Amino acid sequence: MRRLTMMLILSIISLAAISVAAEPHPFSVMDMLAMDRISDPQVSPDGKLVAFSVSVTDLEANRRQSDIYVSTLDGSSVRRMTSNPASDTQPRWSPDGKSLFLVSSRVDSPQVWRLSLEGGEAEQVTKLPLGIDALKVSPDGKALLFSMAVFPGKSPAETRQMLDAKEKSKATGMLFDRLFIRHWDTWEDGTRNHLFVYPLPSGPARDLMPAMNADCPGKPFGGPEEFAISPDGKTIVFTAKDVGREEAWSTNYDLFRVPADVSVPPEKITSNPAWDAQPLFSPDGRMLAYLAMSRPGYEADRFDIVFRDWVSARERKVILRVDGTPRGDRSAGELLWSADGKEILCTSDNFGQHAIFAVDVASGNARMVVGQGTVAGLQCVPGGRLLYGMHSLLGPLELYTVGADGKDVRRVTHFNDARVAAAKFGKPEQFTFTGAKGDTVYGYIVYPVDFDQVKRYPVAFLIHGGPQGSFGNDFHYRWNPQAYAGAGYAVVMVDFHGSTGYGQVFTDAINNDWGGAPYEDLMKGLDFALEKYPFLNRERVGALGASYGGYMINWIAGHTDRFKTLVCHDGNLDELMAYYDTEELWFPEWEHGGPAYDNPSGYTRDSPLSFAGNWKTPMLVIHGGKDYRVVDTQGISTFTLLQRRGIPSKFLYFPDENHWVLKPSNTIQWHETVLGWLDQWLKR
């Protein structure tokens, strides 16, 4: 306990020192934690200001704390609007631009507050018995929309009474009659996220979906992008998965519409058996755009853009294409209408970047607006410009504006300039090689900090999760290659078959082939890097991964001894048993060819456990106790196997973390343990 207390004290001192460091130093986890994280930018109605949240690390409290800032669009003036010890998030402009609504935890539960731009203290707007999330303001400013977790058919007050009674009960048993019983990191308690309309100034809050045993926003990661308000403020369209007992194995999200006065129940307006998401009205209200997948049960299917005439209900689907090649199709992400309604802007993974595209509504043709880095938080600016956030392998997210033609990029914020300047970063470089199936596969190398071409460096080979994901040009707060580059490692990452941003066929290639083409790509990609970059020490390579990356670490352990050491974070050992342990059953059923009881060979064929007799490489195993996606018994089983076989191994367990390590002190411990393990096997 004394050592942990001393570690925390030293970490706080280090974090404070980073901002005032005289000499640049190699990037470390402390630099990562020191960065201000900008999110949720919102342009003012007159287009002169942008409001956003900024979160900072509070090591003593072991959490992040958020405040609201407002900047001019040219970045010449920045004001901190809140400084309360509570977290203030989700800034939303009033239509007149004179005040901001926000969600704050200043009282017992998150509530809506209002803050005048002229100054003064924030005023509490809502005083409801339940916490509020996913805030929006109606176009006329006469009402708020937000979500609260209620029991279906019960009011917020009744829900509060039921939850309090349960809390007071001495009996702790939980009785279930359907899945889910737990989801991501939380045991189900019967409540559902429901949308509410709240007439200003004082309510009452009205449930827009009172009888639905479904969530909007969806759990665990849904937000305000899952519902839209028509420009006249009379109609709300939202997405929800209302499928009864099939919830745990269905991806059938549909769109529903409901009048803002709740005069009639919600009406389902789409019949697509796959996933419909992100409804968004055009500026004139004549058209609704949304995203739609085509294949039921497949969460990594391509999202296409659907344009729906709001009066006739006629629909037209557009596939986002970056070029005319077979791998030129992309899955659309965040949506935003242009001010004139002639284009819709969207984000998408694209060759190791997360780019912005503009799609012509009439023709469906797409053009690139911003192609480098990882972008988020799109907002239109009067005059035809676009505001967005961008981060990369060389620094955290800052805000920018760009012309509609993709030219004249202008920086808006500079929150992390001093911190970035104080840290030495490794140089990133993208490469390509011929991988499985003869396909071109992309990867990145990040050079060690203070690179010396005459030296040979140990290699950290990072393997991404998903598996439908990407290790691209972004500033990651859990798997940041700069943390290894700063510790003297060269970092190699490969976007294997199954990764996103290279066409849907490439993404689909991993289905029913978890240990095949992806493994081949990883080995060929590493071989290519070792040959192309002579400073890599092929005798000192360690592989690390989480989630699917953790699975792949276990797969590697049974198929090669080329690595000096391995690090497995939250990875499956036994794919067959993992089916019965996890919560979202649609995922393994698609990836392995149906339910495990119908097709057990589809699970055992690609299960690392089937090759456990070949294991011999030293491994560090890490797992979170609140990980209900890849449950902790998988990590415990992996460590048990290693120990019983006499393989050098350690087990790092976080009882308070989920699939990710989020608490600052745990993040520090994670990096110290992982780098210490790598140093033991690759440097000493």
C-alpha positions as CSV (number, residue, x, y, z in Angstrom):
1,M,0.0,0.0,0.0
2,R,2.9,2.4,0.9
3,R,4.5,1.7,-2.5
4,L,1.3,2.4,-4.4
5,T,0.8,5.6,-2.4
6,M,4.4,6.7,-3.2
7,M,3.8,5.8,-6.9
8,L,0.7,8.0,-7.0
9,I,2.6,11.0,-5.4
10,L,5.4,10.6,-7.9
11,S,3.0,10.4,-10.7
12,I,1.2,13.6,-9.7
13,I,4.5,15.4,-9.5
14,S,5.5,14.0,-12.9
15,L,2.2,15.0,-14.5
16,A,2.6,18.5,-13.2
17,A,6.2,18.7,-14.4
18,I,5.4,17.8,-18.0
19,S,3.8,21.2,-18.7
20,V,6.8,23.1,-17.5
21,A,9.6,20.8,-18.7
22,A,12.6,22.8,-19.9
23,E,14.1,20.1,-22.1
24,P,12.1,17.8,-24.4
25,H,11.9,14.2,-23.1
26,P,10.9,10.9,-24.6
27,F,7.1,10.4,-24.8
28,S,5.7,8.3,-21.9
29,V,2.4,7.4,-20.4
30,M,2.6,10.5,-18.3
31,D,2.6,12.6,-21.4
32,M,-0.4,10.7,-22.6
33,L,-2.3,11.4,-19.4
34,A,-1.2,15.1,-19.4
35,M,-3.0,15.9,-22.7
36,D,-6.1,17.9,-22.6
37,R,-8.9,16.0,-24.4
38,I,-11.2,18.1,-26.5
39,S,-14.6,16.7,-27.5
40,D,-18.1,17.5,-28.6
41,P,-17.5,20.8,-30.5
42,Q,-20.7,22.9,-31.2
43,V,-20.7,25.9,-33.5
44,S,-22.8,28.9,-32.3
45,P,-25.9,29.8,-34.4
46,D,-24.1,32.9,-35.8
47,G,-21.0,30.9,-36.7
48,K,-18.6,33.1,-34.7
49,L,-17.9,30.8,-31.7
50,V,-17.4,27.1,-30.9
51,A,-18.2,25.5,-27.6
52,F,-16.6,22.2,-26.5
53,S,-15.7,20.1,-23.6
54,V,-12.1,19.7,-22.3
55,S,-11.3,16.9,-19.9
56,V,-8.1,16.7,-17.8
57,T,-6.5,14.0,-15.7
58,D,-7.1,14.3,-11.9
59,L,-4.6,11.7,-10.6
60,E,-5.5,12.3,-7.0
61,A,-9.1,11.6,-7.6
62,N,-8.2,8.9,-10.1
63,R,-10.5,10.1,-12.8
64,R,-10.9,12.7,-15.6
65,Q,-12.7,16.0,-15.0
66,S,-14.4,18.0,-17.7
67,D,-15.2,21.7,-18.2
68,I,-16.8,23.8,-20.9
69,Y,-14.8,26.2,-23.1
70,V,-15.8,28.7,-25.8
71,S,-13.4,29.8,-28.6
72,T,-13.7,32.2,-31.5
73,L,-13.6,30.4,-34.8
74,D,-10.3,32.0,-35.7
75,G,-8.8,30.8,-32.4
76,S,-7.9,34.4,-31.3
77,S,-9.8,34.1,-28.0
78,V,-10.6,31.2,-25.7
79,R,-12.7,31.4,-22.6
80,R,-13.1,28.8,-19.9
81,M,-16.8,28.8,-19.1
82,T,-16.9,26.4,-16.1
83,S,-14.5,25.5,-13.3
84,N,-16.7,23.6,-11.0
85,P,-15.2,20.4,-9.3
86,A,-18.0,18.5,-10.9
87,S,-17.8,17.4,-14.5
88,D,-19.5,19.7,-17.1
89,T,-20.1,18.2,-20.5
90,Q,-22.4,18.3,-23.6
91,P,-22.5,22.1,-24.4
92,R,-25.6,23.0,-26.5
93,W,-26.3,26.5,-27.8
94,S,-29.6,28.2,-27.3
95,P,-31.0,29.3,-30.7
96,D,-30.3,33.0,-29.9
97,G,-26.6,32.2,-29.1
98,K,-26.7,34.0,-25.8
99,S,-26.4,31.0,-23.5
100,L,-25.3,27.4,-23.3
101,F,-27.2,24.4,-22.0
102,L,-24.9,21.7,-20.5
103,V,-25.0,18.5,-18.5
104,S,-23.4,18.8,-15.1
105,S,-22.9,16.5,-12.1
106,R,-23.0,19.3,-9.6
107,V,-25.9,17.7,-7.8
108,D,-26.6,14.1,-6.9
109,S,-27.1,13.0,-10.5
110,P,-26.3,14.7,-13.9
111,Q,-28.8,17.4,-14.7
112,V,-29.2,20.2,-17.3
113,W,-27.9,23.6,-16.4
114,R,-27.9,26.9,-18.3
115,L,-24.9,29.3,-18.6
116,S,-25.1,32.8,-19.9
117,L,-22.3,33.9,-22.2
118,E,-22.3,37.2,-20.4
119,G,-21.0,35.5,-17.2
120,G,-22.3,34.6,-13.8
121,E,-23.1,31.2,-12.3
122,A,-24.8,28.4,-14.1
123,E,-28.5,28.0,-13.3
124,Q,-30.0,24.5,-12.8
125,V,-32.7,23.8,-15.4
126,T,-33.9,20.3,-14.6
127,K,-34.4,18.8,-11.1
128,L,-35.4,15.3,-12.1
129,P,-35.1,12.1,-9.9
130,L,-32.8,10.4,-12.5
131,G,-29.6,11.3,-14.2
132,I,-29.7,12.9,-17.7
133,D,-27.7,12.1,-20.8
134,A,-27.7,12.7,-24.6
135,L,-28.8,16.3,-24.5
136,K,-30.2,18.2,-27.5
137,V,-32.1,21.5,-27.8
138,S,-35.1,21.9,-30.1
139,P,-34.6,24.2,-33.1
140,D,-37.0,26.8,-31.6
141,G,-35.4,26.6,-28.2
142,K,-38.7,25.8,-26.5
143,A,-37.8,22.3,-25.4
144,L,-35.0,20.0,-24.5
145,L,-34.5,16.4,-25.5
146,F,-32.5,14.0,-23.4
147,S,-32.4,10.4,-22.2
148,M,-33.1,8.9,-18.8
149,A,-32.9,5.2,-17.7
150,V,-36.4,4.2,-16.6
151,F,-38.4,1.0,-16.1
152,P,-40.6,0.7,-19.2
153,G,-44.1,2.0,-18.4
154,K,-42.9,3.8,-15.3
155,S,-42.2,7.5,-14.7
156,P,-38.8,8.8,-13.6
157,A,-40.3,9.3,-10.1
158,E,-41.6,5.7,-10.0
159,T,-38.4,4.4,-11.3
160,R,-36.5,6.3,-8.6
161,Q,-38.7,4.8,-5.9
162,M,-38.2,1.2,-7.3
163,L,-34.5,1.6,-7.4
164,D,-34.3,3.0,-3.9
165,A,-36.4,0.2,-2.6
166,K,-34.2,-2.4,-4.3
167,E,-31.1,-0.6,-2.8
168,K,-32.6,-0.8,0.7
169,S,-33.5,-4.5,0.5
170,K,-31.2,-6.9,2.3
171,A,-31.8,-9.6,-0.4
172,T,-29.2,-9.3,-3.1
173,G,-30.3,-12.0,-5.6
174,M,-31.0,-11.0,-9.2
175,L,-33.6,-13.0,-11.1
176,F,-33.6,-13.0,-14.9
177,D,-35.9,-14.5,-17.5
178,R,-34.1,-13.3,-20.7
179,L,-30.7,-12.1,-22.0
180,F,-29.0,-9.7,-21.5
181,I,-28.2,-10.4,-17.9
182,R,-25.1,-8.1,-18.1
183,H,-23.7,-5.9,-20.8
184,W,-20.2,-4.5,-21.4
185,D,-19.4,-3.8,-17.7
186,T,-22.8,-3.5,-16.0
187,W,-25.4,-6.0,-14.7
188,E,-28.8,-5.3,-16.1
189,D,-31.3,-3.9,-13.6
190,G,-34.4,-3.7,-15.9
191,T,-34.1,0.0,-16.8
192,R,-34.1,1.2,-20.3
193,N,-32.7,4.4,-21.8
194,H,-35.7,6.3,-23.0
195,L,-36.0,9.7,-24.8
196,F,-37.8,12.5,-23.0
197,V,-39.0,15.9,-24.2
198,Y,-38.8,18.6,-21.6
199,P,-40.7,21.9,-22.4
200,L,-38.9,24.9,-21.1
201,P,-38.7,26.5,-18.7
202,S,-39.9,23.8,-16.2
203,G,-41.2,20.7,-17.9
204,P,-42.7,18.3,-17.2
205,A,-40.5,15.6,-18.8
206,R,-42.6,13.4,-21.2
207,D,-41.4,9.9,-22.2
208,L,-41.4,9.6,-26.0
209,M,-41.3,5.8,-25.9
210,P,-43.0,4.8,-22.6
211,A,-44.1,1.3,-23.6
212,M,-41.0,0.2,-25.4
213,N,-38.8,-2.4,-23.8
214,A,-35.8,-1.0,-25.8
215,D,-33.1,1.6,-25.5
216,C,-32.4,4.9,-27.1
217,P,-29.6,5.7,-27.0
218,G,-28.4,2.1,-27.2
219,K,-26.2,0.7,-24.5
220,P,-23.4,0.9,-23.9
221,F,-22.0,3.5,-26.3
222,G,-25.0,5.3,-27.9
223,G,-25.4,9.1,-27.8
224,P,-27.4,11.9,-29.3
225,E,-26.5,10.9,-32.8
226,E,-29.2,8.2,-32.4
227,F,-32.1,10.6,-32.6
228,A,-33.0,13.6,-34.7
229,I,-35.4,16.5,-34.4
230,S,-37.2,17.9,-37.5
231,P,-36.4,21.5,-38.3
232,D,-40.0,22.5,-37.3
233,G,-39.5,20.8,-34.0
234,K,-42.7,18.7,-34.4
235,T,-41.2,15.2,-35.0
236,I,-38.5,13.1,-33.5
237,V,-36.9,10.2,-35.3
238,F,-34.9,7.7,-33.3
239,T,-33.2,4.3,-33.7
240,A,-33.9,1.4,-31.3
241,K,-33.6,-2.4,-31.2
242,D,-37.1,-3.5,-30.2
243,V,-36.8,-7.3,-30.8
244,G,-38.0,-8.9,-27.5
245,R,-36.0,-11.9,-26.3
246,E,-33.8,-11.9,-29.4
247,E,-31.9,-8.8,-28.2
248,A,-28.7,-10.6,-27.4
249,W,-28.3,-12.1,-30.9
250,S,-30.0,-9.5,-33.1
251,T,-28.6,-6.4,-34.8
252,N,-32.0,-5.3,-36.0
253,Y,-32.1,-1.6,-35.1
254,D,-35.0,0.2,-36.8
255,L,-36.0,3.9,-37.1
256,F,-39.1,5.1,-35.3
257,R,-40.9,8.5,-35.5
258,V,-42.9,10.1,-32.7
259,P,-44.6,13.6,-32.5
260,A,-42.9,15.9,-30.0
261,D,-46.2,16.3,-28.2
262,V,-46.4,12.5,-27.7
263,S,-49.9,12.5,-29.0
264,V,-49.4,9.1,-30.5
265,P,-47.0,6.2,-29.8
266,P,-43.8,5.8,-31.8
267,E,-44.3,4.3,-35.3
268,K,-41.6,2.1,-36.9
269,I,-40.7,3.6,-40.3
270,T,-38.1,1.2,-41.6
271,S,-38.3,-2.6,-42.1
272,N,-34.7,-3.4,-42.8
273,P,-33.8,-6.5,-40.7
274,A,-30.2,-5.2,-40.3
275,W,-28.9,-2.1,-38.6
276,D,-30.4,1.4,-39.2
277,A,-28.6,4.3,-37.5
278,Q,-27.9,8.0,-37.2
279,P,-31.1,9.6,-38.6
280,L,-30.5,13.2,-39.6
281,F,-33.0,15.7,-41.2
282,S,-31.9,17.9,-44.1
283,P,-31.9,21.7,-43.3
284,D,-35.2,22.2,-45.1
285,G,-36.8,19.1,-43.4
286,R,-37.7,17.5,-46.7
287,M,-35.3,14.6,-46.5
288,L,-34.0,12.3,-43.8
289,A,-30.6,10.7,-44.2
290,Y,-29.5,7.7,-42.2
291,L,-27.1,4.8,-42.2
292,A,-28.1,1.3,-43.0
293,M,-26.4,-2.1,-43.1
294,S,-27.6,-4.9,-45.3
295,R,-26.8,-8.2,-43.5
296,P,-28.7,-9.0,-40.3
297,G,-26.5,-10.2,-37.4
298,Y,-23.3,-8.6,-38.7
299,E,-22.1,-5.7,-36.7
300,A,-19.2,-5.0,-39.0
301,D,-21.2,-4.8,-42.2
302,R,-20.8,-1.7,-44.4
303,F,-22.9,1.3,-43.4
304,D,-24.4,2.8,-46.6
305,I,-26.2,6.2,-46.7
306,V,-29.9,6.2,-47.3
307,F,-31.8,9.3,-48.4
308,R,-35.5,9.2,-47.6
309,D,-38.1,11.6,-48.9
310,W,-39.9,12.7,-45.8
311,V,-43.3,13.1,-47.5
312,S,-43.4,10.2,-49.9
313,A,-41.1,7.8,-47.9
314,R,-39.3,6.9,-51.1
315,E,-35.7,5.8,-50.3
316,R,-32.4,5.7,-52.2
317,K,-29.3,4.0,-51.0
318,V,-25.8,5.4,-51.8
319,I,-22.6,3.4,-51.3
320,L,-19.7,5.6,-50.2
321,R,-17.0,5.0,-52.8
322,V,-13.5,6.6,-52.7
323,D,-12.6,5.2,-56.1
324,G,-13.8,2.8,-58.8
325,T,-11.7,-0.2,-57.7
326,P,-13.1,-3.4,-56.1
327,R,-11.7,-2.2,-52.7
328,G,-13.0,1.4,-53.1
329,D,-16.2,1.1,-51.1
330,R,-16.2,2.4,-47.5
331,S,-18.4,2.2,-44.5
332,A,-19.9,5.6,-43.7
333,G,-19.5,7.0,-40.2
334,E,-20.5,10.3,-38.7
335,L,-23.0,12.3,-40.8
336,L,-23.6,16.0,-41.3
337,W,-25.7,17.8,-43.9
338,S,-24.1,20.8,-45.7
339,A,-25.8,24.1,-45.0
340,D,-27.5,24.1,-48.4
341,G,-28.6,20.5,-48.2
342,K,-26.8,19.6,-51.5
343,E,-24.2,17.4,-49.9
344,I,-23.9,15.2,-46.9
345,L,-20.5,15.0,-45.2
346,C,-19.4,11.8,-43.6
347,T,-16.3,10.2,-42.0
348,S,-14.8,6.9,-42.8
349,D,-11.8,4.7,-42.2
350,N,-9.6,5.0,-45.4
351,F,-6.2,3.4,-45.8
352,G,-5.0,3.9,-42.2
353,Q,-6.7,7.4,-41.9
354,H,-10.2,8.4,-40.7
355,A,-11.1,10.9,-43.3
356,I,-14.0,13.3,-44.2
357,F,-15.9,12.8,-47.5
358,A,-18.6,14.9,-49.1
359,V,-21.3,13.0,-50.9
360,D,-23.4,14.7,-53.6
361,V,-27.0,14.0,-52.7
362,A,-28.2,14.1,-56.3
363,S,-25.5,11.9,-57.9
364,G,-24.1,9.9,-55.0
365,N,-20.6,10.8,-56.0
366,A,-18.1,11.3,-53.2
367,R,-15.0,13.6,-52.9
368,M,-12.4,13.8,-50.2
369,V,-12.4,16.9,-48.0
370,V,-9.8,16.0,-45.3
371,G,-7.7,12.9,-45.9
372,Q,-5.0,12.8,-43.2
373,G,-5.2,11.9,-39.6
374,T,-8.3,10.8,-37.6
375,V,-11.2,13.2,-37.7
376,A,-14.3,13.6,-35.5
377,G,-16.9,16.2,-34.4
378,L,-18.1,17.7,-37.8
379,Q,-19.9,21.0,-37.6
380,C,-21.0,23.4,-40.4
381,V,-19.7,27.0,-40.3
382,P,-21.7,29.7,-42.1
383,G,-20.0,30.7,-45.2
384,G,-19.4,27.2,-46.4
385,R,-16.5,26.2,-44.1
386,L,-16.4,23.0,-41.9
387,L,-15.2,22.7,-38.4
388,Y,-13.7,19.3,-37.2
389,G,-11.4,17.8,-34.7
390,M,-8.3,15.9,-35.8
391,H,-5.6,13.8,-34.1
392,S,-2.7,11.7,-35.4
393,L,0.2,9.6,-34.4
394,L,2.0,12.9,-33.6
395,G,-0.5,14.5,-31.3
396,P,-3.9,14.7,-29.6
397,L,-7.1,16.2,-31.0
398,E,-7.3,19.9,-31.8
399,L,-10.0,21.8,-33.7
400,Y,-9.6,23.0,-37.2
401,T,-11.7,24.6,-40.0
402,V,-11.4,23.9,-43.7
403,G,-13.1,25.2,-46.8
404,A,-15.7,23.1,-48.5
405,D,-13.2,22.3,-51.2
406,G,-10.8,20.8,-48.7
407,K,-8.4,23.8,-49.0
408,D,-7.3,26.5,-46.6
409,V,-7.1,24.5,-43.4
410,R,-6.9,26.8,-40.3
411,R,-6.1,25.8,-36.7
412,V,-8.6,26.8,-34.1
413,T,-7.3,25.4,-30.8
414,H,-3.8,25.0,-29.3
415,F,-4.5,23.3,-26.0
416,N,-1.7,20.8,-26.2
417,D,1.0,22.6,-28.1
418,A,3.3,23.0,-25.1
419,R,2.9,19.4,-24.0
420,V,3.5,18.1,-27.5
421,A,6.6,20.3,-27.8
422,A,7.8,19.0,-24.4
423,A,7.7,15.3,-25.6
424,K,9.9,13.6,-28.2
425,F,7.8,11.6,-30.6
426,G,8.9,8.7,-32.9
427,K,8.5,9.3,-36.6
428,P,5.6,7.4,-38.1
429,E,5.8,5.9,-41.6
430,Q,3.2,3.9,-43.5
431,F,4.2,0.9,-45.6
432,T,2.5,-1.7,-47.8
433,F,3.3,-5.3,-48.7
434,T,1.7,-8.3,-50.4
435,G,-0.2,-10.3,-47.8
436,A,-2.6,-13.2,-47.8
437,K,-4.7,-13.9,-50.9
438,G,-2.1,-11.7,-52.9
439,D,-3.8,-8.6,-51.5
440,T,-2.0,-5.3,-50.8
441,V,-1.9,-4.9,-47.0
442,Y,-1.0,-1.7,-45.1
443,G,1.0,-1.2,-42.0
444,Y,2.8,1.4,-39.9
445,I,6.2,1.6,-38.3
446,V,6.9,4.2,-35.6
447,Y,10.6,4.9,-35.2
448,P,12.2,4.9,-31.7
449,V,12.6,8.3,-30.1
450,D,16.1,9.7,-30.6
451,F,16.6,7.3,-33.5
452,D,20.2,6.4,-34.4
453,Q,20.5,4.6,-37.8
454,V,23.6,2.7,-36.6
455,K,21.8,1.1,-33.7
456,R,19.5,-2.0,-33.8
457,Y,16.3,-1.7,-31.8
458,P,14.0,-4.2,-30.1
459,V,10.5,-4.3,-31.7
460,A,7.1,-4.0,-30.1
461,F,4.6,-5.6,-32.6
462,L,1.2,-4.3,-31.8
463,I,-2.0,-6.2,-32.9
464,H,-5.3,-4.3,-33.0
465,G,-8.6,-5.5,-31.7
466,G,-12.1,-5.5,-33.2
467,P,-11.2,-7.6,-35.1
468,Q,-12.8,-5.2,-37.6
469,G,-10.8,-2.2,-36.6
470,S,-7.5,-0.4,-37.5
471,F,-4.2,0.7,-36.1
472,G,-3.9,3.9,-38.1
473,N,-2.9,7.5,-37.9
474,D,-4.5,8.4,-34.6
475,F,-3.5,9.4,-31.1
476,H,-4.7,6.4,-29.0
477,Y,-5.2,6.7,-25.3
478,R,-4.8,3.0,-24.5
479,W,-2.6,1.6,-27.2
480,N,-0.4,4.5,-28.2
481,P,2.7,3.4,-30.1
482,Q,4.5,6.5,-28.9
483,A,4.6,5.0,-25.4
484,Y,6.8,2.2,-26.8
485,A,8.8,4.5,-29.1
486,G,9.6,6.7,-26.1
487,A,10.9,3.6,-24.2
488,G,13.4,2.8,-26.9
489,Y,11.3,0.4,-29.1
490,A,10.5,0.4,-32.8
491,V,6.8,-0.2,-33.2
492,V,5.3,-2.2,-36.1
493,M,1.5,-2.4,-36.7
494,V,-0.3,-4.3,-39.5
495,D,-3.9,-3.8,-40.7
496,F,-4.5,-7.5,-41.5
497,H,-7.5,-9.0,-43.4
498,G,-10.5,-8.0,-41.4
499,S,-9.4,-4.4,-40.8
500,T,-11.6,-1.5,-41.9
501,G,-10.8,1.2,-44.4
502,Y,-9.8,-1.1,-47.3
503,G,-13.1,-2.2,-48.8
504,Q,-15.8,-4.4,-47.3
505,V,-14.5,-7.6,-49.0
506,F,-11.2,-7.1,-47.2
507,T,-13.1,-6.6,-43.9
508,D,-15.3,-9.7,-44.5
509,A,-12.2,-11.9,-45.2
510,I,-11.8,-12.6,-41.5
511,N,-15.2,-14.2,-41.1
512,N,-14.8,-17.9,-40.2
513,D,-11.0,-17.5,-40.6
514,W,-9.8,-15.8,-37.5
515,G,-6.5,-17.8,-37.4
516,G,-6.0,-17.9,-41.2
517,A,-5.5,-14.9,-43.4
518,P,-5.0,-12.4,-40.5
519,Y,-2.2,-14.5,-39.0
520,E,-0.6,-14.8,-42.4
521,D,-0.7,-11.0,-42.9
522,L,0.8,-10.4,-39.5
523,M,3.7,-12.8,-40.1
524,K,4.3,-11.5,-43.6
525,G,4.0,-7.9,-42.5
526,L,6.5,-8.4,-39.7
527,D,8.9,-10.2,-42.2
528,F,8.5,-7.3,-44.6
529,A,9.3,-4.7,-41.9
530,L,12.3,-6.6,-40.7
531,E,13.7,-6.8,-44.2
532,K,12.9,-3.1,-45.1
533,Y,14.1,-1.5,-41.9
534,P,17.6,-2.9,-41.0
535,F,17.6,-1.2,-37.7
536,L,15.0,-3.7,-36.4
537,N,16.5,-6.4,-34.2
538,R,14.8,-9.6,-35.5
539,E,16.1,-11.5,-32.5
540,R,14.3,-9.2,-30.0
541,V,10.6,-8.9,-31.0
542,G,7.7,-9.0,-28.7
543,A,4.0,-9.1,-29.7
544,L,1.2,-7.4,-27.8
545,G,-2.6,-7.2,-28.4
546,A,-6.0,-6.7,-26.7
547,S,-9.4,-8.2,-27.4
548,Y,-9.0,-9.8,-30.8
549,G,-5.4,-8.8,-30.6
550,G,-5.3,-10.7,-27.3
551,Y,-6.9,-13.7,-29.0
552,M,-4.2,-13.5,-31.7
553,I,-1.5,-13.4,-29.1
554,N,-2.8,-16.7,-27.8
555,W,-3.1,-18.0,-31.4
556,I,0.5,-17.0,-32.0
557,A,1.6,-18.9,-28.9
558,G,0.4,-22.1,-30.4
559,H,1.8,-21.5,-33.9
560,T,5.2,-20.0,-33.7
561,D,8.1,-19.4,-31.3
562,R,9.6,-16.5,-33.3
563,F,8.7,-14.0,-30.5
564,K,10.9,-13.5,-27.4
565,T,7.8,-12.6,-25.4
566,L,4.0,-12.0,-25.7
567,V,1.5,-9.7,-23.9
568,C,-2.2,-10.8,-24.0
569,H,-4.8,-8.3,-22.7
570,D,-8.4,-9.4,-22.5
571,G,-8.0,-12.2,-25.1
572,N,-10.0,-15.4,-25.5
573,L,-8.3,-18.7,-25.0
574,D,-11.3,-21.0,-25.6
575,E,-13.6,-19.7,-28.4
576,L,-16.2,-22.4,-27.7
577,M,-16.7,-21.6,-24.1
578,A,-16.3,-17.8,-24.8
579,Y,-19.6,-18.0,-26.8
580,Y,-21.5,-19.0,-23.6
581,D,-19.6,-16.4,-21.5
582,T,-20.0,-13.3,-23.6
583,E,-23.1,-11.0,-23.8
584,E,-23.5,-9.9,-27.5
585,L,-24.1,-13.3,-29.1
586,W,-24.6,-11.9,-32.6
587,F,-20.8,-11.3,-32.8
588,P,-19.5,-14.9,-32.4
589,E,-22.5,-16.3,-34.3
590,W,-21.5,-14.3,-37.4
591,E,-17.8,-14.7,-37.0
592,H,-17.8,-18.5,-36.4
593,G,-20.8,-19.6,-38.4
594,G,-23.8,-19.8,-36.1
595,P,-24.5,-20.7,-32.5
596,A,-21.8,-22.8,-30.8
597,Y,-24.2,-25.7,-30.1
598,D,-25.0,-26.0,-33.8
599,N,-21.5,-25.5,-35.2
600,P,-19.0,-26.4,-32.4
601,S,-16.2,-27.1,-35.0
602,G,-16.5,-23.5,-36.2
603,Y,-15.3,-22.4,-32.8
604,T,-12.8,-25.1,-31.9
605,R,-11.1,-24.8,-35.3
606,D,-10.1,-21.2,-34.6
607,S,-9.6,-21.6,-30.8
608,P,-6.1,-21.1,-29.3
609,L,-6.9,-23.8,-26.8
610,S,-6.8,-26.4,-29.5
611,F,-3.1,-25.7,-29.9
612,A,-2.1,-25.2,-26.2
613,G,0.3,-28.1,-26.4
614,N,2.6,-26.1,-28.5
615,W,2.9,-23.1,-26.1
616,K,6.4,-22.2,-24.9
617,T,6.8,-18.4,-25.2
618,P,6.9,-16.3,-22.0
619,M,3.7,-14.3,-21.7
620,L,2.2,-11.4,-19.6
621,V,-1.5,-11.8,-19.2
622,I,-3.8,-8.9,-18.3
623,H,-7.5,-8.8,-17.6
624,G,-10.3,-6.6,-16.2
625,G,-12.7,-8.0,-13.7
626,K,-15.6,-6.0,-15.1
627,D,-15.0,-7.2,-18.7
628,Y,-18.2,-9.0,-19.7
629,R,-17.3,-9.0,-23.4
630,V,-14.2,-11.2,-22.9
631,V,-14.8,-12.5,-19.4
632,D,-12.0,-12.6,-16.9
633,T,-12.0,-16.5,-16.7
634,Q,-10.4,-16.5,-20.1
635,G,-7.4,-14.6,-18.8
636,I,-7.3,-16.7,-15.7
637,S,-7.4,-19.8,-17.8
638,T,-4.6,-18.5,-20.0
639,F,-2.4,-17.8,-17.0
640,T,-3.3,-21.2,-15.5
641,L,-2.2,-22.9,-18.8
642,L,1.1,-21.0,-18.8
643,Q,1.9,-21.8,-15.2
644,R,1.0,-25.5,-15.5
645,R,3.3,-25.8,-18.5
646,G,6.1,-24.1,-16.6
647,I,6.2,-21.1,-19.0
648,P,7.5,-17.9,-17.5
649,S,4.4,-15.7,-17.0
650,K,2.7,-13.1,-15.0
651,F,-0.9,-12.1,-14.5
652,L,-2.0,-8.5,-14.0
653,Y,-5.6,-8.3,-12.9
654,F,-7.7,-5.1,-12.5
655,P,-10.9,-5.9,-10.6
656,D,-12.4,-2.4,-11.3
657,E,-11.7,-2.2,-15.1
658,N,-13.8,-3.4,-18.0
659,H,-12.5,-4.4,-21.5
660,W,-10.4,-1.2,-21.4
661,V,-8.2,0.2,-18.7
662,L,-9.5,3.7,-18.0
663,K,-8.6,4.9,-14.5
664,P,-5.4,7.0,-14.6
665,S,-3.6,5.2,-11.9
666,N,-4.4,1.8,-13.5
667,T,-3.2,3.2,-16.8
668,I,0.2,4.1,-15.3
669,Q,0.4,0.6,-13.6
670,W,-0.5,-1.0,-16.9
671,H,2.2,0.7,-18.9
672,E,4.9,0.3,-16.2
673,T,4.1,-3.4,-16.0
674,V,4.0,-4.0,-19.8
675,L,7.2,-2.0,-20.5
676,G,8.9,-3.7,-17.6
677,W,8.0,-7.1,-19.0
678,L,9.2,-6.2,-22.5
679,D,12.4,-4.8,-21.0
680,Q,13.0,-8.0,-19.1
681,W,12.8,-10.2,-22.3
682,L,13.9,-7.8,-25.1
683,K,16.5,-5.6,-23.5
684,R,18.3,-7.5,-20.8
